[in-house]
Amino acid sequence: MTEIQVGDGMLRLVQGDITQVAADVIVNAANSALAGGGGVDGAIHRAGGPSIMAECRSLGRCPTGGAVVTTAGNLVARVVIHAVAPVWRGGTQDEAKLLASAYGESFRLAKEHGARSIALPSLGTGAYGYPLDQGAPIALRAALDHLGTGEAPTLVTFVLWDNRSLTAYKNAISDLLATNEYDSARTVDSTP
Ligand code: AR6
């Protein structure tokens, strides 16, 4: 596990299945139709049960770069935040802005729901094809910017499915911390 302290908050990078992580809020990598699918989305609906899809149907849609909240069904979390990353189209269609917005909305909604902890997957870097080396710093900047505010949730965990994603996130956090842009952030644990 990699742990970065940011002021009074903590950023964690772990490898695993997000449905198995205990956090007040779990973020889903959803589509605009909130219709379910593969990847994280499939795993969350399978583990959480049908009440999540029932609520998604009643909400209807969510724009790309946005996020909506539903019950977490059978999951340990209190709520699921369904965030919609952009489909990668070569980087010329505002993808970076839209991906940052999906993360930003997730943190905003988590705070609104009084969550102390949030677990997120790597949005957009699976079926939607966002290149990992470009998606990872966007995800981490959103988390560091949020933690820098000192607002809840103060524990942010990125749950990375495979070793490739974990490595990309670890490399990206090293690069970001080396810039000195985030002077309240420091690595407290870095177990391989
Ligand atoms: N826990 C954590 N991460 C996971 C898990 C899991 N259980 N399963 C997969 N990942 P993706 P996207 C990783 O495709 O790119 C869906 O069909 C995965 O390896 O889930 O935003 C939706 O319905 C990858 O690194 O999300 C949408 O239509 C990351 O999570 C579309 O895919 C994101 O991959 C969204 O695509």
py3Dmol code that shows the C-alpha trace and the ligand (Angstrom):
import py3Dmol

protein = """\
ATOM      1  CA  MET A   1       0.000   0.000   0.000  1.00  0.00           C
ATOM      2  CA  THR A   2       1.102   3.535  -0.709  1.00  0.00           C
ATOM      3  CA  GLU A   3      -0.018   6.171   1.788  1.00  0.00           C
ATOM      4  CA  ILE A   4       0.365   9.891   1.304  1.00  0.00           C
ATOM      5  CA  GLN A   5      -0.488  12.269   4.115  1.00  0.00           C
ATOM      6  CA  VAL A   6      -2.018  15.529   2.904  1.00  0.00           C
ATOM      7  CA  GLY A   7      -2.508  17.940   5.810  1.00  0.00           C
ATOM      8  CA  ASP A   8      -4.905  16.076   8.134  1.00  0.00           C
ATOM      9  CA  GLY A   9      -6.100  13.842   5.304  1.00  0.00           C
ATOM     10  CA  MET A  10      -4.811  10.641   3.770  1.00  0.00           C
ATOM     11  CA  LEU A  11      -4.517   9.369   0.218  1.00  0.00           C
ATOM     12  CA  ARG A  12      -4.110   5.626  -0.268  1.00  0.00           C
ATOM     13  CA  LEU A  13      -3.288   3.574  -3.339  1.00  0.00           C
ATOM     14  CA  VAL A  14      -4.202  -0.105  -3.054  1.00  0.00           C
ATOM     15  CA  GLN A  15      -4.689  -2.984  -5.449  1.00  0.00           C
ATOM     16  CA  GLY A  16      -7.968  -4.909  -5.260  1.00  0.00           C
ATOM     17  CA  ASP A  17     -11.687  -5.147  -5.890  1.00  0.00           C
ATOM     18  CA  ILE A  18     -13.539  -1.963  -4.974  1.00  0.00           C
ATOM     19  CA  THR A  19     -16.672  -3.871  -3.921  1.00  0.00           C
ATOM     20  CA  GLN A  20     -14.669  -5.402  -1.067  1.00  0.00           C
ATOM     21  CA  VAL A  21     -13.414  -2.100   0.333  1.00  0.00           C
ATOM     22  CA  ALA A  22     -15.003  -0.563   3.438  1.00  0.00           C
ATOM     23  CA  ALA A  23     -15.625   3.144   2.801  1.00  0.00           C
ATOM     24  CA  ASP A  24     -18.577   5.486   3.387  1.00  0.00           C
ATOM     25  CA  VAL A  25     -18.770   6.118  -0.356  1.00  0.00           C
ATOM     26  CA  ILE A  26     -17.841   3.922  -3.303  1.00  0.00           C
ATOM     27  CA  VAL A  27     -17.484   5.493  -6.734  1.00  0.00           C
ATOM     28  CA  ASN A  28     -18.676   3.593  -9.801  1.00  0.00           C
ATOM     29  CA  ALA A  29     -17.308   3.987 -13.354  1.00  0.00           C
ATOM     30  CA  ALA A  30     -20.742   4.369 -14.946  1.00  0.00           C
ATOM     31  CA  ASN A  31     -22.096   5.309 -18.389  1.00  0.00           C
ATOM     32  CA  SER A  32     -24.411   8.240 -19.175  1.00  0.00           C
ATOM     33  CA  ALA A  33     -27.426   5.946 -19.458  1.00  0.00           C
ATOM     34  CA  LEU A  34     -26.727   4.565 -15.940  1.00  0.00           C
ATOM     35  CA  ALA A  35     -27.503   1.258 -17.631  1.00  0.00           C
ATOM     36  CA  GLY A  36     -24.858  -0.921 -15.986  1.00  0.00           C
ATOM     37  CA  GLY A  37     -22.175  -2.772 -17.922  1.00  0.00           C
ATOM     38  CA  GLY A  38     -18.866  -4.562 -17.395  1.00  0.00           C
ATOM     39  CA  GLY A  39     -15.790  -3.645 -15.366  1.00  0.00           C
ATOM     40  CA  VAL A  40     -16.360  -1.832 -12.080  1.00  0.00           C
ATOM     41  CA  ASP A  41     -19.973  -1.128 -13.012  1.00  0.00           C
ATOM     42  CA  GLY A  42     -20.779  -4.820 -13.414  1.00  0.00           C
ATOM     43  CA  ALA A  43     -18.988  -5.705 -10.190  1.00  0.00           C
ATOM     44  CA  ILE A  44     -20.795  -3.018  -8.155  1.00  0.00           C
ATOM     45  CA  HIS A  45     -24.266  -3.984  -9.413  1.00  0.00           C
ATOM     46  CA  ARG A  46     -23.553  -7.695  -8.851  1.00  0.00           C
ATOM     47  CA  ALA A  47     -22.271  -7.160  -5.322  1.00  0.00           C
ATOM     48  CA  GLY A  48     -24.749  -4.426  -4.381  1.00  0.00           C
ATOM     49  CA  GLY A  49     -27.921  -6.109  -5.659  1.00  0.00           C
ATOM     50  CA  PRO A  50     -30.912  -4.849  -7.682  1.00  0.00           C
ATOM     51  CA  SER A  51     -31.805  -1.832  -5.542  1.00  0.00           C
ATOM     52  CA  ILE A  52     -28.930   0.124  -7.104  1.00  0.00           C
ATOM     53  CA  MET A  53     -30.198  -0.441 -10.656  1.00  0.00           C
ATOM     54  CA  ALA A  54     -33.761   0.380  -9.581  1.00  0.00           C
ATOM     55  CA  GLU A  55     -32.557   3.774  -8.389  1.00  0.00           C
ATOM     56  CA  CYS A  56     -30.420   4.302 -11.508  1.00  0.00           C
ATOM     57  CA  ARG A  57     -33.536   3.721 -13.648  1.00  0.00           C
ATOM     58  CA  SER A  58     -35.504   6.280 -11.713  1.00  0.00           C
ATOM     59  CA  LEU A  59     -32.686   8.837 -12.093  1.00  0.00           C
ATOM     60  CA  GLY A  60     -32.481   8.248 -15.848  1.00  0.00           C
ATOM     61  CA  ARG A  61     -29.223   9.729 -17.123  1.00  0.00           C
ATOM     62  CA  CYS A  62     -26.043  11.472 -16.050  1.00  0.00           C
ATOM     63  CA  PRO A  63     -23.976  13.660 -18.374  1.00  0.00           C
ATOM     64  CA  THR A  64     -20.343  12.817 -19.152  1.00  0.00           C
ATOM     65  CA  GLY A  65     -18.154  14.502 -16.548  1.00  0.00           C
ATOM     66  CA  GLY A  66     -21.004  14.354 -14.030  1.00  0.00           C
ATOM     67  CA  ALA A  67     -21.940  12.092 -11.128  1.00  0.00           C
ATOM     68  CA  VAL A  68     -25.112  10.983  -9.340  1.00  0.00           C
ATOM     69  CA  VAL A  69     -25.778   9.272  -6.005  1.00  0.00           C
ATOM     70  CA  THR A  70     -27.747   6.102  -5.262  1.00  0.00           C
ATOM     71  CA  THR A  71     -28.148   3.674  -2.401  1.00  0.00           C
ATOM     72  CA  ALA A  72     -25.307   1.179  -1.965  1.00  0.00           C
ATOM     73  CA  GLY A  73     -27.680  -1.807  -1.613  1.00  0.00           C
ATOM     74  CA  ASN A  74     -25.848  -4.719  -0.005  1.00  0.00           C
ATOM     75  CA  LEU A  75     -22.434  -3.059  -0.130  1.00  0.00           C
ATOM     76  CA  VAL A  76     -20.714  -1.891   3.036  1.00  0.00           C
ATOM     77  CA  ALA A  77     -20.714   1.695   1.758  1.00  0.00           C
ATOM     78  CA  ARG A  78     -23.544   4.095   2.631  1.00  0.00           C
ATOM     79  CA  VAL A  79     -23.957   5.339  -0.937  1.00  0.00           C
ATOM     80  CA  VAL A  80     -22.631   4.724  -4.431  1.00  0.00           C
ATOM     81  CA  ILE A  81     -21.601   7.704  -6.547  1.00  0.00           C
ATOM     82  CA  HIS A  82     -21.927   6.897 -10.250  1.00  0.00           C
ATOM     83  CA  ALA A  83     -19.395   9.024 -12.133  1.00  0.00           C
ATOM     84  CA  VAL A  84     -19.250   9.168 -15.925  1.00  0.00           C
ATOM     85  CA  ALA A  85     -15.808   9.439 -17.536  1.00  0.00           C
ATOM     86  CA  PRO A  86     -15.437  10.444 -21.191  1.00  0.00           C
ATOM     87  CA  VAL A  87     -14.836   7.894 -23.931  1.00  0.00           C
ATOM     88  CA  TRP A  88     -11.249   8.477 -25.120  1.00  0.00           C
ATOM     89  CA  ARG A  89     -11.252   9.952 -28.632  1.00  0.00           C
ATOM     90  CA  GLY A  90      -7.592  10.872 -28.942  1.00  0.00           C
ATOM     91  CA  GLY A  91      -7.593  13.688 -26.398  1.00  0.00           C
ATOM     92  CA  THR A  92      -9.073  16.404 -28.593  1.00  0.00           C
ATOM     93  CA  GLN A  93     -12.653  16.244 -27.297  1.00  0.00           C
ATOM     94  CA  ASP A  94     -12.145  17.847 -23.868  1.00  0.00           C
ATOM     95  CA  GLU A  95     -11.458  14.423 -22.362  1.00  0.00           C
ATOM     96  CA  ALA A  96      -9.033  15.754 -19.717  1.00  0.00           C
ATOM     97  CA  LYS A  97     -11.512  18.384 -18.527  1.00  0.00           C
ATOM     98  CA  LEU A  98     -14.375  15.880 -18.473  1.00  0.00           C
ATOM     99  CA  LEU A  99     -12.360  13.285 -16.546  1.00  0.00           C
ATOM    100  CA  ALA A 100     -11.284  15.885 -13.969  1.00  0.00           C
ATOM    101  CA  SER A 101     -14.908  16.951 -13.674  1.00  0.00           C
ATOM    102  CA  ALA A 102     -16.099  13.370 -13.032  1.00  0.00           C
ATOM    103  CA  TYR A 103     -13.647  13.143 -10.115  1.00  0.00           C
ATOM    104  CA  GLY A 104     -14.427  16.659  -8.882  1.00  0.00           C
ATOM    105  CA  GLU A 105     -18.172  15.944  -8.843  1.00  0.00           C
ATOM    106  CA  SER A 106     -17.536  12.697  -6.960  1.00  0.00           C
ATOM    107  CA  PHE A 107     -15.660  14.521  -4.195  1.00  0.00           C
ATOM    108  CA  ARG A 108     -18.280  17.275  -4.090  1.00  0.00           C
ATOM    109  CA  LEU A 109     -21.142  14.783  -3.695  1.00  0.00           C
ATOM    110  CA  ALA A 110     -19.229  12.719  -1.122  1.00  0.00           C
ATOM    111  CA  LYS A 111     -18.736  15.843   0.973  1.00  0.00           C
ATOM    112  CA  GLU A 112     -22.411  16.758   0.559  1.00  0.00           C
ATOM    113  CA  HIS A 113     -23.328  13.325   1.934  1.00  0.00           C
ATOM    114  CA  GLY A 114     -21.090  13.717   4.951  1.00  0.00           C
ATOM    115  CA  ALA A 115     -18.745  10.878   3.953  1.00  0.00           C
ATOM    116  CA  ARG A 116     -15.525  10.575   5.920  1.00  0.00           C
ATOM    117  CA  SER A 117     -14.023   8.072   3.489  1.00  0.00           C
ATOM    118  CA  ILE A 118     -14.300   7.483  -0.241  1.00  0.00           C
ATOM    119  CA  ALA A 119     -13.034   4.650  -2.462  1.00  0.00           C
ATOM    120  CA  LEU A 120     -12.577   5.264  -6.176  1.00  0.00           C
ATOM    121  CA  PRO A 121     -11.597   3.151  -9.174  1.00  0.00           C
ATOM    122  CA  SER A 122      -9.511   4.455 -12.059  1.00  0.00           C
ATOM    123  CA  LEU A 123     -12.330   6.124 -14.009  1.00  0.00           C
ATOM    124  CA  GLY A 124     -12.227   5.909 -17.798  1.00  0.00           C
ATOM    125  CA  THR A 125      -9.073   3.812 -18.140  1.00  0.00           C
ATOM    126  CA  GLY A 126     -10.860   0.513 -18.856  1.00  0.00           C
ATOM    127  CA  ALA A 127     -13.590   0.129 -21.488  1.00  0.00           C
ATOM    128  CA  TYR A 128     -13.518   3.881 -22.201  1.00  0.00           C
ATOM    129  CA  GLY A 129      -9.857   3.715 -23.250  1.00  0.00           C
ATOM    130  CA  TYR A 130      -8.384   6.712 -21.396  1.00  0.00           C
ATOM    131  CA  PRO A 131      -4.599   6.190 -21.437  1.00  0.00           C
ATOM    132  CA  LEU A 132      -3.482   5.234 -17.928  1.00  0.00           C
ATOM    133  CA  ASP A 133      -0.407   7.467 -17.909  1.00  0.00           C
ATOM    134  CA  GLN A 134      -2.642  10.460 -18.648  1.00  0.00           C
ATOM    135  CA  GLY A 135      -5.646   9.427 -16.535  1.00  0.00           C
ATOM    136  CA  ALA A 136      -3.655   8.668 -13.373  1.00  0.00           C
ATOM    137  CA  PRO A 137      -2.321  12.227 -12.795  1.00  0.00           C
ATOM    138  CA  ILE A 138      -5.800  13.673 -13.402  1.00  0.00           C
ATOM    139  CA  ALA A 139      -7.279  11.329 -10.793  1.00  0.00           C
ATOM    140  CA  LEU A 140      -4.512  12.075  -8.301  1.00  0.00           C
ATOM    141  CA  ARG A 141      -4.604  15.840  -8.810  1.00  0.00           C
ATOM    142  CA  ALA A 142      -8.355  15.794  -8.132  1.00  0.00           C
ATOM    143  CA  ALA A 143      -7.736  13.845  -4.916  1.00  0.00           C
ATOM    144  CA  LEU A 144      -4.830  16.053  -3.771  1.00  0.00           C
ATOM    145  CA  ASP A 145      -6.804  19.211  -4.556  1.00  0.00           C
ATOM    146  CA  HIS A 146      -9.756  17.883  -2.589  1.00  0.00           C
ATOM    147  CA  LEU A 147      -7.617  16.799   0.395  1.00  0.00           C
ATOM    148  CA  GLY A 148      -5.895  20.187   0.309  1.00  0.00           C
ATOM    149  CA  THR A 149      -9.225  21.839   1.175  1.00  0.00           C
ATOM    150  CA  GLY A 150      -9.293  19.937   4.490  1.00  0.00           C
ATOM    151  CA  GLU A 151     -12.957  19.077   3.879  1.00  0.00           C
ATOM    152  CA  ALA A 152     -14.531  15.616   4.250  1.00  0.00           C
ATOM    153  CA  PRO A 153     -13.977  12.966   3.050  1.00  0.00           C
ATOM    154  CA  THR A 154     -10.479  13.066   4.483  1.00  0.00           C
ATOM    155  CA  LEU A 155      -9.613   9.448   3.622  1.00  0.00           C
ATOM    156  CA  VAL A 156      -9.356   8.861  -0.129  1.00  0.00           C
ATOM    157  CA  THR A 157      -8.511   5.378  -1.423  1.00  0.00           C
ATOM    158  CA  PHE A 158      -7.878   4.557  -5.052  1.00  0.00           C
ATOM    159  CA  VAL A 159      -8.609   0.868  -5.555  1.00  0.00           C
ATOM    160  CA  LEU A 160      -6.654  -0.283  -8.590  1.00  0.00           C
ATOM    161  CA  TRP A 161      -7.651  -3.556 -10.174  1.00  0.00           C
ATOM    162  CA  ASP A 162      -4.405  -4.648 -11.765  1.00  0.00           C
ATOM    163  CA  ASN A 163      -0.716  -4.187 -11.220  1.00  0.00           C
ATOM    164  CA  ARG A 164      -0.375  -2.065 -14.348  1.00  0.00           C
ATOM    165  CA  SER A 165      -2.830   0.486 -12.966  1.00  0.00           C
ATOM    166  CA  LEU A 166      -1.263   0.472  -9.497  1.00  0.00           C
ATOM    167  CA  THR A 167       2.175   1.062 -11.007  1.00  0.00           C
ATOM    168  CA  ALA A 168       0.885   3.917 -13.178  1.00  0.00           C
ATOM    169  CA  TYR A 169      -0.708   5.580 -10.129  1.00  0.00           C
ATOM    170  CA  LYS A 170       2.443   5.105  -8.033  1.00  0.00           C
ATOM    171  CA  ASN A 171       4.578   6.657 -10.770  1.00  0.00           C
ATOM    172  CA  ALA A 172       2.139   9.529 -11.219  1.00  0.00           C
ATOM    173  CA  ILE A 173       2.053  10.347  -7.490  1.00  0.00           C
ATOM    174  CA  SER A 174       5.871  10.360  -7.343  1.00  0.00           C
ATOM    175  CA  ASP A 175       5.963  12.780 -10.272  1.00  0.00           C
ATOM    176  CA  LEU A 176       3.309  15.051  -8.733  1.00  0.00           C
ATOM    177  CA  LEU A 177       5.007  15.169  -5.329  1.00  0.00           C
ATOM    178  CA  ALA A 178       8.330  15.951  -6.996  1.00  0.00           C
ATOM    179  CA  THR A 179       6.834  19.145  -8.466  1.00  0.00           C
ATOM    180  CA  ASN A 180       6.476  20.704  -4.964  1.00  0.00           C
ATOM    181  CA  GLU A 181       3.046  21.907  -6.040  1.00  0.00           C
ATOM    182  CA  TYR A 182       1.554  19.930  -3.169  1.00  0.00           C
ATOM    183  CA  ASP A 183       3.769  20.991  -0.307  1.00  0.00           C
ATOM    184  CA  SER A 184       1.467  19.620   2.412  1.00  0.00           C
ATOM    185  CA  ALA A 185       1.686  16.105   0.918  1.00  0.00           C
ATOM    186  CA  ARG A 186       4.278  13.561   2.015  1.00  0.00           C
ATOM    187  CA  THR A 187       4.644   9.803   1.592  1.00  0.00           C
ATOM    188  CA  VAL A 188       4.250   8.008   4.935  1.00  0.00           C
ATOM    189  CA  ASP A 189       4.220   4.424   3.708  1.00  0.00           C
ATOM    190  CA  SER A 190       5.253   2.795   0.489  1.00  0.00           C
ATOM    191  CA  THR A 191       5.122  -0.987   0.791  1.00  0.00           C
ATOM    192  CA  PRO A 192       5.698  -2.720  -2.534  1.00  0.00           C
TER     193      PRO A 192
END
"""
ligand_1 = """\
36
AR6
N -12.582 -2.925 -8.635
C -11.712 -1.951 -8.980
N -11.369 -1.694 -10.255
C -11.901 -2.466 -11.224
C -12.819 -3.523 -10.937
C -13.159 -3.737 -9.582
N -14.010 -4.692 -9.197
N -13.170 -4.089 -12.132
C -12.508 -3.437 -13.104
N -11.735 -2.464 -12.574
P -14.070 0.240 -16.480
P -14.469 2.907 -17.713
C -10.834 -1.483 -13.255
O -14.113 -0.415 -17.808
O -13.214 2.801 -18.486
C -18.615 -0.173 -18.123
O -19.156 -1.151 -18.951
C -10.491 -1.719 -14.690
O -9.457 -2.697 -14.799
O -14.813 -0.386 -15.354
O -14.794 4.203 -17.023
C -19.585 0.953 -17.797
O -20.921 0.521 -17.810
C -10.019 -0.332 -15.109
O -8.689 -0.125 -14.676
O -14.601 1.779 -16.551
C -19.315 1.955 -18.879
O -20.085 1.700 -20.026
C -10.917 0.605 -14.306
O -11.479 -0.214 -13.283
C -17.851 1.776 -19.168
O -17.522 0.438 -18.797
C -12.034 1.256 -15.101
O -12.524 0.352 -16.071
C -16.987 2.715 -18.357
O -15.637 2.543 -18.716
"""
view = py3Dmol.view(width=600, height=400)
view.addModel(protein, "pdb")
view.setStyle({"model": 0}, {"cartoon": {"style": "trace"}})
view.addModel(ligand_1, "xyz")
view.setStyle({"model": 1}, {"stick": {}})
view.zoomTo()
view.show()
